[in-house]
Amino acid sequence: MTASEKIVHTALNEASDYFDLTDSSHQKRLLALANTLYCLKDISNSYYQELLAKQQCPLEFRLAVKLVESRRYILKLTKPVTVGVVFAMWGEHNRLNEKNVTNPNGEDSLRVKINQLNWVTQGTVVDWHLYPVDDGCPHGSANIAEGILNDHPDKQKVTVLRLADALPAESGPLSNLASADDSRKGGAIIYGCDQAIKDGADCVMYTDADNSVHLGQLGLLLKPYVSDNAQVVLGNRKHQDSILVKQEERWGVGIKTLRHMQRMLGRAIFSNGIKDTQAAFKLYDKQVIKDILVAPSVYDFSFDTDWIFAAMKGDYDLQTVPFAFIDSAAESASIVQGPMTTWYTLLSGLVKAAQDRDVDHNIHMAAIFDEQIKSHKDLELIIDILPPALAEIDDQLLGDPLVFSPTELEAWLEEIKQADVATVS
């Protein structure tokens, strides 16, 4: 074993299998470990991958390997690239601030994102600019972000935006959005991406306001974008090489039915091997962004699928990449606003986007959704039960109408509704 290999194995043995997004010491430890592994020039990325494949490596070590791969790729680039990084803020007042006794879920997320972007791009031809966008936050997330930046040495690298300042709009991508109160993330991301392109970004990456995605992984998105000329790069948490840490199971067994519906409604997406539409780790070339923003279909949580539909419709080259994601559940909008409220938004938006973009989808399923699912309350009726036809079905078969057809699903929905009415009566 070489001296470098001994360092690697010592680091592996000392790495932690736990990572707390609210603990600044964990963030520092991770970057220190990544630096140690990155600086071992005689240790290849493939060596690290062999280690990961051969044994159960601690979480911290696996995360560090992702960062090493990202940083090493970015250092190879010779042509300058400017990346706009956008995230929406609604109810992010706790995660933006540091953790303390009265704010146990604090992630200091804005400072952390800046540190991560600085780390991965230092000494490279990649430049970045960060766009936090207040989505009508009732707690003044924009004010908090600006307060954090007041004395920050990199404040010139960040532009805090307020969606309300851009509304109402007589023209442009926000012209069909009446107010910030009518946006559910999508409007804020649209505003941020539009501004990034106007400011000269070559491409835009968007993420979430929390620390669930380490932005030191930027190179994982840039690799297919630069080396393969991919115009859209989507993070895929379901890939075997991804790292996915979920803090809790948010849904009941009926989530299987919802996903069956989702894959029929979004057939153009899911039939092309895209299984993770909502990952907050995506990169779009500026031309794709411009085309998408000519006429956005939705301004809510379902904008992800609208954008993917638009990219497919425009015949842009699209690739997916594995990455690391650690769920930040405590302050999640799906928890605050209600899980089925979020899922209703996702499914209804998927129907609207598929119809507006005129892309392949199960038209029968869309009609049934419009007729049978009027609000999140209808989804609440089925989230804790499962149709017998789906009980033993592998997840890979979800979305196949031969497994459980729209007609059969409609009959089952009507049966559930009738039983609910009888119970209430």
KEPAPA-837416 format. One record per residue (C-alpha): x, y, z. Coordinates in pm, whole numbers, padded with zeros to 5 digits, always signed. Layout:
// residues N
XYZ ...
END
This chain:
// residues 425
+00000+00000+00000 +00140+00340-00100 +00168+00634+00135 -00129+00802-00035 -00339+00488-00011 -00264+00472+00362 -00388+00830+00398 -00706+00740+00213 -00775+00437+00430 -00704+00629+00749 -00946+00900+00635 -01205+00637+00551 -01175+00471+00893 -01206+00805+01071 -01498+00935+00862 -01838+00973+01024 -02150+00795+00907 -02367+01084+01023 -02407+01431+00874 -02611+01708+01035 -02711+01988+00798 -02751+02225+01092 -02402+02165+01233 -02133+02397+01094 -01858+02168+01222 -01989+01891+00996 -01969+02122+00695 -01609+02210+00781 -01512+01846+00842 -01654+01744+00507 -01458+02006+00312 -01143+01922+00508 -01183+01556+00414 -01255+01646+00051 -00939+01856+00044 -00736+01568+00183 -00865+01327-00080 -00847+01582-00361 -00483+01669-00291 -00368+01310-00333 -00282+01351-00700 -00169+00990-00741 -00509+00861-00629 -00753+00849-00918 -01128+00896-00908 -01164+00534-01018 -00969+00422-00710 -01220+00604-00490 -01507+00446-00682 -01357+00100-00633 -01343+00165-00259 -01707+00268-00254 -01805-00045-00445 -01606-00287-00231 -01715-00187+00117 -01969+00003+00319 -01807+00344+00337 -01921+00603+00592 -02151+00876+00465 -01895+01151+00516 -01641+00969+00300 -01895+00906+00023 -01995+01272+00022 -01633+01377+00003 -01573+01156-00301 -01857+01335-00485 -01694+01668-00405 -01352+01547-00518 -01490+01433-00854 -01665+01766-00898 -01365+01981-00807 -01122+01779-01018 -01340+01817-01324 -01385+02192-01285 -01009+02237-01253 -00963+02078-01596 -01180+02334-01773 -01002+02589-01991 -01297+02779-02140 -01461+03023-01895 -01813+02939-01781 -02043+03168-01584 -02310+02993-01382 -02615+03160-01231 -02729+02976-00918 -03092+03033-00823 -03304+02930-00527 -03647+03034-00401 -03723+03148-00048 -04060+03101+00118 -04068+03036+00490 -03689+03004+00493 -03635+03241+00786 -03518+02959+01012 -03288+02775+00773 -03125+03099+00653 -03023+03179+01008 -02769+02996+01220 -02866+02718+01455 -02915+02813+01818 -03131+02724+02117 -03433+02908+01979 -03368+02805+01618 -03287+02432+01626 -03338+02392+01249 -03106+02673+01148 -02868+02580+00866 -02699+02918+00798 -02776+02815+00441 -02684+03133+00254 -02333+03151+00400 -02292+02776+00349 -02386+02802-00020 -02137+03083-00074 -01862+02881+00096 -01941+02574-00112 -01938+02764-00442 -01614+02936-00348 -01455+02603-00260 -01542+02425-00583 -01454+02715-00817 -01144+02859-00649 -00857+02884-00897 -01073+02776-01193 -01227+02940-01500 -01576+02889-01359 -01747+03198-01220 -02075+03206-01031 -02341+03445-00912 -02607+03355-00659 -02973+03465-00683 -03186+03403-00371 -03544+03498-00465 -03810+03583-00206 -04130+03411-00322 -04359+03636-00117 -04226+03497+00211 -04444+03613+00505 -04138+03609+00730 -03922+03838+00517 -03663+03591+00391 -03520+03857+00157 -03459+04094+00448 -03283+03818+00639 -03065+03732+00340 -02971+04097+00290 -02886+04128+00658 -02654+03828+00632 -02482+03984+00329 -02430+04328+00484 -02083+04249+00614 -02010+03940+00402 -01688+03963+00197 -01861+03807-00107 -02179+04013-00102 -02108+04136-00456 -02150+03775-00572 -02509+03761-00452 -02820+03942-00577 -03124+03910-00351 -03448+03942-00546 -03811+03987-00444 -04070+03839-00677 -04318+04104-00565 -04091+04374-00711 -04137+04226-01060 -04517+04206-01044 -04746+04281-01207 -04555+04242-01533 -04700+04366-01862 -04477+04136-02066 -04220+03862-02028 -04231+03528-01845 -04414+03667-01541 -04694+03841-01730 -04946+03568-01642 -04864+03579-01271 -05086+03823-01084 -04893+03846-00759 -04624+03677-00551 -04903+03518-00347 -05001+03320-00657 -04653+03174-00695 -04546+02852-00530 -04172+02845-00598 -04199+02835-00978 -04249+03211-01013 -03944+03283-00801 -03723+03039-00995 -03843+03188-01323 -03762+03540-01202 -03417+03437-01080 -03328+03248-01397 -03449+03534-01616 -03233+03777-01423 -02930+03547-01437 -02954+03525-01816 -02993+03902-01843 -02680+03937-01631 -02481+03724-01876 -02487+03373-01728 -02398+03096-01975 -02618+02853-01787 -02834+02841-01477 -02838+02590-01197 -03125+02591-00953 -03141+02434-00613 -03331+02462-00283 -03286+02715-00005 -03171+02450+00243 -02840+02263+00257 -02975+01935+00121 -02761+01964-00194 -02393+02049-00143 -02314+02301-00416 -01958+02175-00425 -02108+01917-00660 -02145+02180-00934 -01882+02001-01143 -02110+01696-01169 -02357+01911-01363 -02093+02092-01565 -01925+01774-01689 -02204+01664-01928 -02281+02030-02006 -01927+02108-02120 -01781+01774-02225 -02092+01623-02388 -02262+01946-02496 -02573+01851-02301 -02808+02148-02285 -03006+02020-01987 -02856+01823-01698 -03085+01678-01432 -02975+01540-01099 -03108+01190-01032 -03136+01081-00670 -03262+00738-00777 -02941+00644-00960 -02743+00362-00801 -02441+00591-00770 -02636+00865-00593 -02630+00924-00219 -02980+00968-00081 -03040+01022+00289 -03403+01057+00390 -03474+01168+00743 -03826+01030+00748 -04096+00873+00536 -04342+01150+00458 -04609+00954+00276 -04850+00668+00334 -04871+00351+00126 -05097+00534-00120 -04795+00719-00256 -04766+00424-00492 -05101+00517-00648 -04997+00879-00682 -04676+00779-00857 -04871+00547-01087 -05090+00842-01185 -04789+01073-01214 -04606+00843-01454 -04909+00807-01678 -04963+01183-01681 -04595+01250-01745 -04540+00963-01986 -04306+01164-02212 -04073+01216-01916 -04087+00886-01734 -04073+00670-02047 -03739+00833-02123 -03580+00707-01805 -03624+01026-01601 -03748+00905-01266 -03659+01198-01041 -03834+01508-01173 -03824+01712-00852 -03454+01700-00761 -03333+02050-00678 -03009+02001-00868 -03057+02094-01233 -02867+02292-01493 -03009+02453-01806 -02823+02624-02088 -02922+02987-02137 -03087+02919-02474 -03309+02651-02321 -03404+02891-02041 -03495+03157-02296 -03718+02915-02485 -03887+02788-02168 -03958+03140-02045 -04135+03243-02364 -04450+03089-02217 -04424+02911-01881 -04723+02686-01819 -04716+02696-01439 -04572+02900-01154 -04595+02646-00873 -04408+02339-00747 -04480+02158-01073 -04259+02389-01281 -03986+02120-01292 -04191+01896-01517 -04309+02189-01728 -03944+02275-01797 -03852+01917-01880 -04150+01895-02117 -04037+02220-02284 -03680+02093-02325 -03807+01772-02482 -04040+01963-02709 -03745+02178-02820 -03542+01862-02889 -03259+01975-02661 -03000+01721-02552 -03081+01610-02197 -02874+01402-01956 -02907+01289-01595 -02637+01257-01329 -02613+01092-00987 -02541+01318-00690 -02565+01339-00312 -02881+01459-00138 -02950+01476+00235 -03314+01543+00314 -03381+01861+00512 -03729+01770+00626 -03799+01976+00938 -03877+02303+00760 -03986+02154+00427 -04270+02330+00245 -04441+01993+00197 -04456+01962+00576 -04557+02323+00643 -04820+02340+00367 -04929+01976+00386 -04798+01677+00186 -05114+01626-00018 -05136+01996-00098 -04792+01963-00254 -04883+01644-00440 -05206+01792-00571 -05007+02087-00704 -04754+01855-00867 -05014+01638-01039 -05249+01917-01149 -04952+02115-01281 -04829+01808-01466 -05165+01780-01642 -05164+02147-01737 -04804+02146-01861 -04855+01829-02068 -05160+01980-02232 -05010+02326-02284 -04682+02189-02423 -04871+01932-02632 -04644+01645-02533 -04715+01273-02504 -04922+01184-02198 -05207+00951-02106 -05502+01166-02213 -05752+00934-02045 -05569+00962-01712 -05559+01341-01744 -05935+01355-01799 -05997+01129-01499 -05771+01342-01282 -05958+01657-01379 -06290+01488-01305 -06208+01294-00989 -05933+01490-00812 -06064+01835-00727 -05829+01922-00439 -05575+01785-00194 -05866+01645+00008 -05931+01383-00258 -05568+01270-00234 -05594+01255+00145 -05866+00992+00100 -05627+00754-00076 -05281+00822+00070 -05317+00560+00345 -05470+00284+00132 -05359+00098-00176 -05553-00062-00463 -05502-00442-00456 -05382-00425-00818 -05081-00218-00715 -05001-00389-00386 -04751-00641-00522 -04636-00445-00826 -04270-00348-00852 -04213+00027-00865 -04055-00014-01208 -04396-00102-01349 -04574+00202-01211 -04720+00412-01491 -04799+00111-01709 -05173+00128-01786 -05177-00248-01842 -05098-00292-01473 -05382-00071-01350 -05567+00114-01622 -05713+00465-01593 -06062+00310-01616 -05986+00073-01327 -05831+00357-01129 -06139+00573-01183 -06370+00296-01060 -06152+00251-00751 -06153+00625-00680 -06532+00637-00703 -06557+00341-00467 -06332+00514-00212 -06532+00837-00235 -06862+00656-00189 -06726+00475+00116 -06612+00807+00260 -06955+00964+00207 -07120+00662+00374 -06885+00692+00670 -06957+01062+00714 -07330+01002+00687 
END
